[in-house]
Amino acid sequence: MITSVTNENDITLQSRYQQLRAAAAESSGNFPYKRAVFRTRLPHHRLYTASHYWLEPTEEMDTWRIGLTRFATRMLGEMVELDFETELQTHIEVGKIVGWMEGFKATTDLYAVLEGSFEGSNPDIEEDPARVHADSYGRGWLYLAKGEPEPDAMSVEDYAKVLDATIDKMLGEGYAEA
């Protein structure tokens, strides 16, 4: 008799992944968000990070499509160039640089937001980097990765609280708009 051993973390990750897949199947709804002059619609069926990335489960178990939130793309401006320095199936860790991106307003490194393997960049944005800004929750996703999202990844409701705090801080520091 062969028995399989699974640990609690695997069960938790599978459960979280399955909940998001079920939510995606049930609703394509969005969470309307507005603070100061910034407004957006955040998809419900994704996880979000405090560093303004989103993770969306794909049809393949444990594989995630990763992109920048509309807030992040607004801070960077329209994208003009990007590159991924990480090779396919390379092990990645949360916080590890996987590439870089240059926008009209700023240049930034792109980071891994899960522990696992890098499964490739989005060919659509290699052809046209401006898609990241123009369609951040659709065809403008950044890369695919397989593994476990960072432990602090959060729901859309919790991400809205992060946005509130971020925008309030910016307004307190004299930014004209968020």
C-alpha distance (Angstrom), angle and dihedral (degrees) to the residues before:
residue distance angle dihedral
M1 . . .
I2 3.80 . .
T3 3.76 118.7 .
S4 3.74 125.6 -170.1
V5 3.75 122.4 -136.5
T6 3.78 120.0 -145.1
N7 3.71 125.7 175.4
E8 3.79 127.2 -137.5
N9 3.83 92.5 -105.6
D10 3.83 91.6 57.1
I11 3.80 90.7 51.2
T12 3.81 91.7 47.4
L13 3.82 92.2 49.2
Q14 3.81 92.5 47.0
S15 3.78 90.5 48.2
R16 3.81 92.3 49.1
Y17 3.80 91.0 46.7
Q18 3.81 92.7 48.3
Q19 3.82 91.7 48.5
L20 3.79 91.1 53.8
R21 3.82 92.3 46.5
A22 3.82 89.7 50.5
A23 3.81 91.2 48.7
A24 3.80 90.2 50.2
A25 3.81 91.0 51.9
E26 3.81 93.3 48.0
S27 3.76 99.4 44.8
S28 3.72 141.5 14.9
G29 3.79 86.9 -170.1
N30 3.73 125.1 140.8
F31 3.78 134.7 -141.7
P32 3.82 108.7 -124.3
Y33 3.80 111.8 -136.3
K34 3.81 129.8 -172.8
R35 3.80 130.4 167.6
A36 3.81 124.9 159.6
V37 3.82 104.0 -36.7
F38 3.81 96.0 -27.2
R39 3.78 118.2 98.9
T40 3.78 133.1 166.4
R41 3.78 143.6 147.4
L42 3.80 113.7 -115.2
P43 3.82 117.4 -155.5
H44 3.83 111.4 -117.8
H45 3.80 98.3 -145.6
R46 3.81 97.5 66.8
L47 3.77 139.5 79.7
Y48 3.80 119.2 -122.8
T49 3.79 134.3 -155.8
A50 3.79 131.8 -145.4
S51 3.83 86.4 -118.6
H52 3.84 88.3 64.8
Y53 3.79 101.0 -105.3
W54 3.80 125.9 130.1
L55 3.81 128.8 -148.0
E56 3.79 122.0 -154.9
P57 3.80 122.6 -171.7
T58 3.80 114.7 -122.4
E59 3.79 126.8 -151.2
E60 3.81 89.9 -93.7
M61 3.82 112.0 82.3
D62 3.81 114.5 -105.8
T63 3.82 93.2 6.3
W64 3.77 117.8 120.8
R65 3.80 134.0 -167.3
I66 3.81 108.1 -140.2
G67 3.78 129.5 -159.9
L68 3.78 145.1 151.9
T69 3.78 121.4 -90.3
R70 3.77 120.8 -115.7
F71 3.80 88.3 -106.9
A72 3.82 91.0 57.9
T73 3.79 93.4 46.8
R74 3.79 90.8 49.4
M75 3.81 90.5 53.7
L76 3.83 91.5 48.7
G77 3.79 97.6 42.2
E78 3.78 124.3 -145.0
M79 3.80 112.5 -18.2
V80 3.77 117.8 -116.2
E81 3.80 103.5 171.5
L82 3.79 140.6 6.0
D83 3.78 140.8 168.3
F84 3.78 136.7 -171.5
E85 3.80 113.5 -141.3
T86 3.80 94.5 -174.5
E87 3.80 118.5 96.0
L88 3.81 124.3 -134.7
Q89 3.80 116.5 -78.0
T90 3.80 91.4 9.1
H91 3.80 114.1 149.2
I92 3.80 111.8 -106.9
E93 3.77 131.7 -170.3
V94 3.78 130.7 -158.5
G95 3.80 108.3 -81.4
K96 3.81 95.6 18.8
I97 3.80 114.7 133.4
V98 3.80 111.1 -113.2
G99 3.81 98.2 172.7
W100 3.78 145.4 -38.3
M101 3.78 139.0 -104.6
E102 3.79 134.0 -158.7
G103 3.77 121.3 -153.5
F104 3.79 131.2 178.3
K105 3.82 90.2 -100.3
A106 3.82 102.7 35.1
T107 3.79 148.5 -7.0
T108 3.79 120.4 -125.9
D109 3.75 142.2 175.6
L110 3.81 116.7 -115.6
Y111 3.79 114.7 -130.0
A112 3.77 138.2 -156.4
V113 3.79 111.2 -109.8
L114 3.78 95.4 -171.3
E115 3.78 140.8 44.6
G116 3.79 111.8 -114.2
S117 3.78 137.0 59.1
F118 3.79 134.2 -30.0
E119 3.80 108.0 -118.9
G120 3.79 100.2 -175.1
S121 3.76 145.5 -73.3
N122 3.78 127.6 -85.2
P123 3.83 108.1 -91.1
D124 3.82 90.2 -154.3
I125 3.81 92.6 65.2
E126 3.79 93.6 44.0
E127 3.80 86.2 60.0
D128 3.81 94.4 41.4
P129 3.85 116.6 12.6
A130 3.82 90.6 -175.4
R131 3.84 87.9 75.9
V132 3.81 88.8 76.3
H133 3.80 89.1 66.3
A134 3.80 98.2 32.7
D135 3.83 97.6 47.7
S136 3.81 106.7 15.0
Y137 3.84 95.0 160.5
G138 3.80 95.7 40.2
R139 3.79 130.5 32.4
G140 3.82 91.3 -7.8
W141 3.81 96.4 77.1
L142 3.82 115.7 134.4
Y143 3.80 112.0 -142.8
L144 3.79 148.0 -22.2
A145 3.79 122.6 -116.2
K146 3.77 134.3 175.6
G147 3.78 121.0 -142.4
E148 3.77 143.9 49.6
P149 3.83 121.4 -26.0
E150 3.77 118.0 -122.6
P151 3.81 111.5 -78.5
D152 3.82 92.4 -115.1
A153 3.83 95.0 54.7
M154 3.80 107.6 131.4
S155 3.78 146.7 -163.6
V156 3.79 122.8 -94.2
E157 3.81 90.5 -102.5
D158 3.80 92.0 54.7
Y159 3.81 91.2 45.1
A160 3.83 88.8 54.7
K161 3.83 87.2 59.1
V162 3.81 89.7 52.0
L163 3.81 89.2 51.0
D164 3.82 90.5 49.7
A165 3.81 91.4 53.8
T166 3.81 93.5 43.6
I167 3.80 94.4 49.4
D168 3.82 92.4 44.1
K169 3.80 89.4 52.5
M170 3.81 91.6 49.1
L171 3.81 91.8 49.0
G172 3.80 89.8 49.3
E173 3.80 89.7 53.3
G174 3.78 91.7 54.0
Y175 3.78 103.6 -100.5
A176 3.79 109.1 160.2
E177 3.78 92.8 -140.4
A178 3.77 137.7 2.1
